[in-house]
Amino acid sequence: MTDTERSLRVHAARGAAWSAVSSIILRLGSLIVGIVLARLLTPEQFGVYAVALTVQSILMTVADLGLSSDLIRSDEPEKIAPTIATLGLVSGATMTFITAATSTSLAQLMGSPEAAPAISVLAFTLVLGSISLVPYSMLMRRFQQRAMFLVGAVDFVISTTVTLTLVFLGFGVMGLAIGRVTAQIVSSTLQFFLAGVRPRYGLDRTRLKPILAFGLPIATANLLAWGLLNVDNVILARMVGVTALGYYVLAFNVSSWPMNALSQSVRAISMPYFSRAESPSSGLATVVAIGWAGALPAGGVLAVLSAPLISVLYGDKWLAAAPVLAALGVYGALRVIFDIFTGFLYARGRAQPVLWIQVLWLVALVIGMIIVIGPFGIVGAGWVHVIVAAGVVLPAYLIVLRQSGIQVMPFVRRSIWPTAAAIAAVGVAIPCAAFIDEPLLALLVGGFSAVGVYIALVWPWAWREWRRIRPER
């Protein structure tokens, strides 16, 4: 291993560690705030905000244009930064204006006219996010996850304080939207300070074409990816209403706790690591095995203990979300692996195959949702995610990876042991959920038993993996 490769591995490992710590702490904080909000708001209000947030999330992806990815992987970041800053600002400002002007139409299109004011307010996050695109990309490129943790912590404190204050004052859904915008203003400013970057704008026409040639396929793929995470919300809002959507969104959010923490840790280091590593293929199997070892048991235990978990944390009025969580826990584990595959392919400049996978995924998901939601409602929507992910998306990614010269069998061999350990852990939790009537007791006994069994079984494998990946001295 060369000194450059060793240094890159050390920085990537430190970045991943800080990203994991950040994700865990901030997700835990979000969990607590989510519990408070779920007890203050009705399922209908949750559904209305979900509609507004869906619009904002999709448009935020469009406004980025894949520019942050290009800056993270570039060999000349300082030279292309002014052009990227200008493109980002123009895109963000344009999307903010269009979104605010058409908020009523967008809300009606989504089947929730009540969401229009919140959409108008959240539109301002588009231009705010685009202003800080360069410092954000520089922090990610340098593996400065400690700084990103500080940004996330400040964002969380500001958002929580403003949101809870306004909700208690009776602002309802608008309180969540105003809290999000306020936090974005502070966090965007803080990113400039921590990255040591001054706003610089300009347009180098010689760099414009290659920037857009790389960024637009990624922006399209990211848009499709966000569509995949939100198309169910759109269809559900129109077919079964915002109250049912509120139950579904709560289940989706709960299923995303451990998965988003894992995915964020991987996403934080995959692009800068795989784009500069001398032998990125050799590290892919390791990252996949470790990601699967964390995601599968988390998703499985969430699925089995969904009813007592919902009852204890959110109250019995939200129990309709439990069957949905049982399906989405399984789906969340697969999402982590897909994020790893996507980061690797982006880093190697293979954005177009990812785009086609996203198209295939979106088409299959929309067809499945339309067929299933009518007879099976929100529970059917959850299982459509699982079936499409396992039967369509996973095979598609494996085919693309093989075409990229990556052998699939190393993934399988190195994932067998954590898979077996996760199955055993889930098997321990099943009787706890089935035969213990008290929700809190079922949750504690089932959760601790599953974690204990999994750690005991997976520990030898984890030690071997650590010895394999730790930097040579």
C-alpha positions as CSV (number, residue, x, y, z in Angstrom):
1,M,0.0,0.0,0.0
2,T,1.4,3.4,-1.0
3,D,1.6,6.3,1.4
4,T,-1.1,8.1,-0.6
5,E,-3.4,5.2,-0.4
6,R,-2.7,4.7,3.4
7,S,-3.4,8.4,4.0
8,L,-6.6,8.3,2.0
9,R,-7.8,5.3,3.9
10,V,-7.0,6.8,7.3
11,H,-8.9,10.1,6.4
12,A,-11.8,8.1,5.0
13,A,-12.0,5.9,8.2
14,R,-11.9,9.0,10.4
15,G,-14.6,10.7,8.3
16,A,-16.8,7.6,8.4
17,A,-16.4,7.5,12.2
18,W,-17.4,11.1,12.7
19,S,-20.2,10.7,10.3
20,A,-21.5,7.7,12.2
21,V,-21.3,9.5,15.5
22,S,-23.1,12.5,14.0
23,S,-25.8,10.4,12.4
24,I,-26.5,8.5,15.6
25,I,-26.7,11.5,17.9
26,L,-28.7,13.6,15.5
27,R,-31.1,10.8,14.6
28,L,-31.6,10.1,18.3
29,G,-32.5,13.8,18.7
30,S,-34.8,13.7,15.8
31,L,-36.5,10.6,17.2
32,I,-37.2,12.4,20.5
33,V,-38.6,15.5,18.6
34,G,-40.6,13.3,16.3
35,I,-42.2,11.6,19.4
36,V,-43.2,15.0,20.8
37,L,-44.6,16.2,17.5
38,A,-46.5,13.0,17.0
39,R,-48.2,13.5,20.3
40,L,-49.0,17.2,19.5
41,L,-50.1,16.8,15.9
42,T,-52.8,14.7,14.3
43,P,-52.1,12.1,11.6
44,E,-53.8,14.5,9.1
45,Q,-51.4,17.3,10.0
46,F,-48.5,14.9,9.6
47,G,-49.8,14.0,6.2
48,V,-50.1,17.7,5.1
49,Y,-46.5,18.4,6.1
50,A,-45.3,15.2,4.4
51,V,-46.9,16.6,1.1
52,A,-45.1,19.9,1.5
53,L,-41.8,18.2,2.4
54,T,-42.1,15.9,-0.5
55,V,-42.3,18.8,-3.0
56,Q,-39.3,20.6,-1.3
57,S,-37.2,17.4,-1.3
58,I,-37.7,16.7,-4.9
59,L,-37.0,20.3,-6.0
60,M,-33.9,20.5,-3.8
61,T,-32.5,17.6,-5.8
62,V,-33.3,19.3,-9.1
63,A,-31.7,22.6,-8.0
64,D,-28.4,20.8,-7.1
65,L,-27.9,19.7,-10.8
66,G,-25.3,17.2,-9.6
67,L,-22.9,20.1,-9.0
68,S,-21.8,19.0,-5.5
69,S,-20.8,15.6,-6.7
70,D,-18.6,17.1,-9.5
71,L,-16.9,19.4,-7.1
72,I,-16.2,16.6,-4.6
73,R,-14.5,14.3,-7.2
74,S,-12.8,17.0,-9.2
75,D,-9.0,17.2,-9.5
76,E,-9.2,21.0,-9.7
77,P,-11.9,22.0,-7.2
78,E,-10.6,25.6,-6.7
79,K,-10.8,26.3,-10.5
80,I,-14.3,25.1,-11.0
81,A,-15.7,26.4,-7.7
82,P,-16.8,29.8,-9.1
83,T,-18.6,28.3,-12.0
84,I,-20.4,25.7,-9.8
85,A,-21.3,28.4,-7.3
86,T,-22.9,30.5,-10.1
87,L,-24.8,27.6,-11.6
88,G,-26.1,26.5,-8.2
89,L,-27.2,30.0,-7.3
90,V,-29.1,30.5,-10.6
91,S,-30.7,27.1,-10.3
92,G,-31.7,27.5,-6.7
93,A,-33.1,31.0,-7.1
94,T,-35.1,30.0,-10.2
95,M,-36.6,26.9,-8.4
96,T,-37.5,29.0,-5.4
97,F,-39.4,31.5,-7.5
98,I,-41.2,28.9,-9.5
99,T,-42.1,26.8,-6.4
100,A,-43.5,29.8,-4.5
101,A,-45.4,31.0,-7.4
102,T,-47.0,27.7,-8.1
103,S,-47.4,26.4,-4.6
104,T,-51.2,26.3,-4.8
105,S,-51.2,24.3,-8.0
106,L,-48.5,21.9,-6.6
107,A,-50.5,21.3,-3.5
108,Q,-53.7,20.6,-5.4
109,L,-51.8,18.3,-7.8
110,M,-50.5,16.4,-4.7
111,G,-54.1,16.0,-3.4
112,S,-53.6,18.3,-0.4
113,P,-54.6,22.0,-1.0
114,E,-53.8,22.6,2.7
115,A,-50.1,22.2,2.1
116,A,-49.8,25.2,-0.2
117,P,-48.6,27.7,2.5
118,A,-46.0,25.3,3.8
119,I,-44.7,24.7,0.3
120,S,-44.3,28.4,-0.3
121,V,-42.2,28.8,2.9
122,L,-40.1,25.7,2.3
123,A,-39.3,27.0,-1.2
124,F,-36.8,29.3,0.3
125,T,-34.6,26.4,1.4
126,L,-33.8,25.8,-2.3
127,V,-31.9,29.1,-2.8
128,L,-30.4,28.9,0.7
129,G,-29.1,25.4,0.0
130,S,-27.7,26.4,-3.3
131,I,-25.8,29.4,-1.8
132,S,-23.8,27.1,0.4
133,L,-23.2,24.4,-2.3
134,V,-19.4,25.1,-2.6
135,P,-18.5,25.1,1.2
136,Y,-20.7,22.0,1.7
137,S,-18.9,20.2,-1.1
138,M,-15.4,21.2,0.2
139,L,-16.2,19.9,3.7
140,M,-17.3,16.6,2.2
141,R,-14.3,16.4,-0.1
142,R,-11.8,16.9,2.8
143,F,-13.6,14.3,5.0
144,Q,-14.3,17.1,7.5
145,Q,-17.2,15.2,9.1
146,R,-16.5,16.7,12.5
147,A,-17.3,20.1,11.0
148,M,-20.4,18.6,9.3
149,F,-21.5,17.3,12.7
150,L,-21.3,20.8,14.2
151,V,-23.4,22.1,11.3
152,G,-25.9,19.3,11.8
153,A,-26.1,19.9,15.5
154,V,-26.6,23.7,15.2
155,D,-29.2,23.0,12.5
156,F,-31.0,20.6,14.7
157,V,-31.1,22.9,17.8
158,I,-32.4,25.9,15.8
159,S,-35.0,23.9,13.9
160,T,-36.2,22.1,17.0
161,T,-36.4,25.3,19.1
162,V,-38.3,27.3,16.5
163,T,-40.6,24.4,15.5
164,L,-41.7,23.4,18.9
165,T,-42.2,27.0,20.0
166,L,-44.4,27.7,17.0
167,V,-46.3,24.4,17.3
168,F,-47.1,25.1,21.0
169,L,-48.3,28.6,19.9
170,G,-50.7,27.0,17.5
171,F,-48.9,27.4,14.1
172,G,-49.3,23.7,13.3
173,V,-47.8,22.7,10.0
174,M,-46.5,26.2,9.3
175,G,-44.4,25.9,12.5
176,L,-42.5,23.0,11.0
177,A,-41.9,24.8,7.7
178,I,-40.7,28.1,9.4
179,G,-38.4,26.1,11.7
180,R,-36.8,24.3,8.6
181,V,-36.1,27.6,6.8
182,T,-34.7,29.3,9.9
183,A,-32.3,26.4,10.5
184,Q,-31.2,26.4,6.9
185,I,-30.2,30.1,7.1
186,V,-28.0,29.4,10.1
187,S,-26.4,26.2,8.8
188,S,-25.7,27.6,5.3
189,T,-23.8,30.6,6.9
190,L,-21.9,28.2,9.3
191,Q,-20.7,26.1,6.4
192,F,-18.9,29.0,4.8
193,F,-17.2,29.7,8.1
194,L,-16.1,26.1,8.8
195,A,-14.9,25.5,5.2
196,G,-12.9,28.7,5.1
197,V,-14.5,29.5,1.8
198,R,-15.5,33.0,0.6
199,P,-18.4,33.4,-1.9
200,R,-16.9,33.5,-5.4
201,Y,-18.9,33.7,-8.5
202,G,-18.0,33.5,-12.2
203,L,-18.7,31.6,-15.3
204,D,-15.8,29.8,-17.1
205,R,-17.3,28.7,-20.4
206,T,-14.6,26.2,-21.1
207,R,-15.6,24.3,-18.0
208,L,-19.3,24.7,-18.4
209,K,-19.9,21.8,-20.7
210,P,-17.9,19.1,-18.8
211,I,-19.5,20.2,-15.5
212,L,-23.0,19.9,-17.0
213,A,-22.2,16.7,-18.8
214,F,-21.2,15.0,-15.6
215,G,-23.7,16.7,-13.3
216,L,-27.0,16.5,-15.3
217,P,-27.1,12.6,-15.4
218,I,-26.4,12.6,-11.6
219,A,-29.1,15.3,-11.0
220,T,-31.6,13.2,-13.0
221,A,-30.7,10.0,-11.2
222,N,-30.9,11.9,-7.9
223,L,-34.3,13.3,-8.9
224,L,-35.5,9.8,-9.7
225,A,-34.0,8.5,-6.4
226,W,-36.0,11.1,-4.5
227,G,-39.0,10.2,-6.6
228,L,-38.6,6.7,-5.5
229,L,-38.7,7.8,-1.9
230,N,-41.7,10.1,-2.4
231,V,-43.8,8.7,-5.3
232,D,-45.6,6.6,-2.7
233,N,-46.5,9.7,-0.8
234,V,-48.0,11.3,-3.9
235,I,-50.0,8.2,-4.9
236,L,-51.2,7.6,-1.3
237,A,-52.2,11.3,-0.8
238,R,-54.4,11.1,-3.9
239,M,-55.8,7.5,-3.5
240,V,-56.4,7.2,0.3
241,G,-56.0,10.8,1.7
242,V,-53.6,12.6,4.0
243,T,-54.7,10.9,7.2
244,A,-53.6,7.5,5.9
245,L,-50.5,9.2,4.5
246,G,-49.8,10.5,8.0
247,Y,-49.7,6.9,9.4
248,Y,-47.5,5.8,6.4
249,V,-45.0,8.7,6.8
250,L,-44.6,8.0,10.5
251,A,-43.8,4.3,9.7
252,F,-41.4,5.3,6.9
253,N,-39.6,7.8,9.2
254,V,-39.2,5.1,11.9
255,S,-37.9,2.6,9.4
256,S,-35.3,5.2,8.3
257,W,-33.7,5.8,11.7
258,P,-31.0,3.2,11.5
259,M,-30.9,3.1,7.8
260,N,-30.3,6.8,7.3
261,A,-27.6,6.8,9.9
262,L,-25.8,3.9,8.1
263,S,-26.4,5.4,4.6
264,Q,-25.2,8.9,5.7
265,S,-22.0,7.4,7.1
266,V,-21.3,5.5,3.8
267,R,-22.4,8.5,1.6
268,A,-20.1,10.8,3.5
269,I,-16.9,8.9,2.5
270,S,-17.8,6.8,-0.6
271,M,-17.6,9.5,-3.2
272,P,-14.3,11.1,-2.1
273,Y,-12.8,7.7,-1.2
274,F,-13.8,5.6,-4.3
275,S,-12.9,8.5,-6.7
276,R,-9.3,8.7,-5.5
277,A,-8.6,5.2,-4.3
278,E,-5.9,3.3,-6.3
279,S,-7.9,0.0,-6.1
280,P,-11.5,1.0,-5.3
281,S,-12.9,-2.4,-6.3
282,S,-11.1,-4.2,-3.5
283,G,-12.8,-2.0,-0.9
284,L,-16.3,-2.3,-2.3
285,A,-16.9,-5.8,-0.9
286,T,-15.8,-4.7,2.5
287,V,-18.0,-1.7,2.6
288,V,-21.0,-3.8,1.4
289,A,-20.4,-6.5,4.0
290,I,-20.1,-4.0,6.8
291,G,-23.2,-2.0,5.7
292,W,-25.2,-5.2,5.4
293,A,-24.1,-6.3,8.8
294,G,-25.5,-3.1,10.3
295,A,-28.6,-2.7,8.2
296,L,-30.1,-6.3,8.1
297,P,-30.4,-6.8,11.9
298,A,-31.7,-3.3,12.4
299,G,-34.4,-3.7,9.7
300,G,-35.3,-7.2,10.9
301,V,-35.8,-6.2,14.5
302,L,-37.7,-3.1,13.6
303,A,-40.1,-5.2,11.5
304,V,-40.7,-7.8,14.2
305,L,-41.1,-5.3,17.1
306,S,-43.0,-2.7,15.0
307,A,-46.3,-2.8,17.1
308,P,-44.8,-2.5,20.6
309,L,-42.4,0.1,19.3
310,I,-45.1,2.3,17.8
311,S,-47.3,1.9,20.9
312,V,-44.6,2.8,23.4
313,L,-43.1,5.8,21.5
314,Y,-46.1,7.3,19.8
315,G,-49.2,6.0,21.5
316,D,-51.9,3.6,20.4
317,K,-53.5,6.2,18.1
318,W,-50.6,5.5,15.7
319,L,-50.9,1.7,15.7
320,A,-52.2,1.7,12.2
321,A,-48.6,2.4,11.2
322,A,-47.2,-0.8,12.7
323,P,-47.9,-3.2,9.8
324,V,-46.4,-0.7,7.4
325,L,-43.3,-0.5,9.5
326,A,-43.0,-4.3,9.4
327,A,-42.5,-4.1,5.6
328,L,-40.4,-1.0,5.5
329,G,-37.9,-2.4,8.0
330,V,-36.9,-5.0,5.5
331,Y,-36.8,-2.5,2.6
332,G,-34.6,-0.1,4.6
333,A,-31.8,-2.7,4.8
334,L,-31.7,-3.1,1.0
335,R,-31.6,0.7,0.6
336,V,-28.3,0.9,2.5
337,I,-26.7,-1.5,0.0
338,F,-28.1,0.4,-2.9
339,D,-26.6,3.6,-1.6
340,I,-23.2,1.9,-1.4
341,F,-23.5,0.7,-5.0
342,T,-24.6,4.1,-6.2
343,G,-21.7,5.9,-4.5
344,F,-19.2,3.5,-6.1
345,L,-20.6,3.9,-9.6
346,Y,-20.8,7.7,-9.3
347,A,-17.2,7.8,-8.1
348,R,-16.1,5.8,-11.1
349,G,-17.9,8.1,-13.5
350,R,-20.7,5.6,-14.3
351,A,-23.7,7.9,-13.6
352,Q,-25.7,6.8,-16.7
353,P,-26.2,3.2,-15.6
354,V,-27.5,4.5,-12.2
355,L,-29.9,6.7,-14.1
356,W,-31.4,3.8,-16.0
357,I,-31.7,1.7,-12.8
358,Q,-33.6,4.6,-11.2
359,V,-35.9,4.8,-14.2
360,L,-36.6,1.1,-14.0
361,W,-37.1,1.3,-10.3
362,L,-39.5,4.2,-10.5
363,V,-41.6,2.6,-13.3
364,A,-41.9,-0.7,-11.4
365,L,-42.7,1.1,-8.1
366,V,-45.5,3.3,-9.7
367,I,-47.1,0.3,-11.4
368,G,-47.0,-1.7,-8.2
369,M,-48.4,1.1,-6.1
370,I,-51.3,1.8,-8.4
371,I,-52.2,-1.9,-8.5
372,V,-51.8,-2.6,-4.8
373,I,-52.9,0.5,-2.9
374,G,-56.6,0.1,-3.9
375,P,-57.1,-3.3,-2.3
376,F,-54.4,-3.3,0.3
377,G,-53.9,0.4,1.3
378,I,-50.8,1.6,3.1
379,V,-49.7,-1.9,4.1
380,G,-49.7,-3.0,0.5
381,A,-47.6,0.1,-0.4
382,G,-45.0,-0.9,2.1
383,W,-44.6,-4.4,0.7
384,V,-44.4,-3.1,-2.9
385,H,-41.2,-1.4,-1.8
386,V,-39.8,-4.7,-0.7
387,I,-40.8,-6.7,-3.7
388,V,-39.5,-4.2,-6.2
389,A,-36.2,-3.7,-4.4
390,A,-35.4,-7.4,-4.1
391,G,-36.8,-8.5,-7.4
392,V,-36.0,-5.7,-9.7
393,V,-33.4,-3.2,-8.3
394,L,-30.9,-5.6,-6.7
395,P,-30.5,-7.7,-9.8
396,A,-30.1,-4.6,-11.9
397,Y,-27.3,-3.2,-9.7
398,L,-25.5,-6.5,-9.7
399,I,-25.6,-6.6,-13.5
400,V,-24.2,-3.1,-13.8
401,L,-21.4,-3.9,-11.3
402,R,-20.5,-7.0,-13.3
403,Q,-20.3,-4.9,-16.4
404,S,-18.0,-2.6,-14.5
405,G,-15.6,-5.5,-13.8
406,I,-16.7,-6.1,-10.2
407,Q,-17.1,-9.7,-9.0
408,V,-20.4,-10.4,-7.2
409,M,-19.4,-13.5,-5.3
410,P,-17.1,-11.7,-2.8
411,F,-20.2,-9.7,-1.6
412,V,-22.2,-12.9,-1.1
413,R,-19.4,-14.8,0.7
414,R,-18.6,-12.0,3.1
415,S,-22.3,-11.4,3.9
416,I,-23.3,-15.0,4.7
417,W,-22.3,-14.9,8.4
418,P,-23.9,-11.5,9.4
419,T,-27.0,-12.7,7.5
420,A,-27.2,-15.9,9.5
421,A,-26.6,-14.0,12.8
422,A,-29.4,-11.5,11.9
423,I,-31.8,-14.3,11.2
424,A,-31.1,-15.8,14.6
425,A,-31.5,-12.4,16.3
426,V,-34.9,-11.9,14.6
427,G,-35.9,-15.4,15.5
428,V,-35.4,-14.5,19.2
429,A,-37.5,-11.3,19.0
430,I,-40.5,-13.0,17.3
431,P,-41.9,-14.8,20.3
432,C,-41.3,-11.7,22.5
433,A,-43.6,-9.7,20.2
434,A,-46.1,-12.5,19.9
435,F,-46.5,-13.6,23.5
436,I,-45.7,-10.6,25.7
437,D,-48.9,-8.4,25.9
438,E,-47.3,-5.4,27.6
439,P,-45.8,-3.3,24.8
440,L,-42.9,-1.8,26.8
441,L,-41.9,-5.2,28.2
442,A,-42.1,-6.8,24.7
443,L,-40.0,-4.1,23.3
444,L,-37.3,-4.3,26.0
445,V,-37.1,-8.0,26.2
446,G,-37.3,-8.6,22.4
447,G,-34.8,-5.8,21.6
448,F,-32.2,-6.6,24.2
449,S,-32.4,-10.4,23.4
450,A,-32.0,-9.8,19.7
451,V,-29.1,-7.4,20.1
452,G,-27.4,-9.8,22.6
453,V,-27.7,-12.8,20.3
454,Y,-26.6,-10.8,17.2
455,I,-23.5,-9.4,18.9
456,A,-22.5,-12.8,20.3
457,L,-22.8,-14.5,16.9
458,V,-21.3,-11.7,14.7
459,W,-18.4,-10.8,16.9
460,P,-15.8,-13.2,15.4
461,W,-16.7,-12.1,11.9
462,A,-16.5,-8.4,12.9
463,W,-13.1,-8.9,14.4
464,R,-11.8,-10.5,11.2
465,E,-13.2,-7.7,9.1
466,W,-11.5,-5.1,11.4
467,R,-8.2,-6.8,11.0
468,R,-8.7,-6.8,7.3
469,I,-9.5,-3.1,6.9
470,R,-7.4,-1.4,9.6
471,P,-4.6,0.7,8.2
472,E,-1.2,-0.8,8.0
473,R,1.4,0.8,10.2
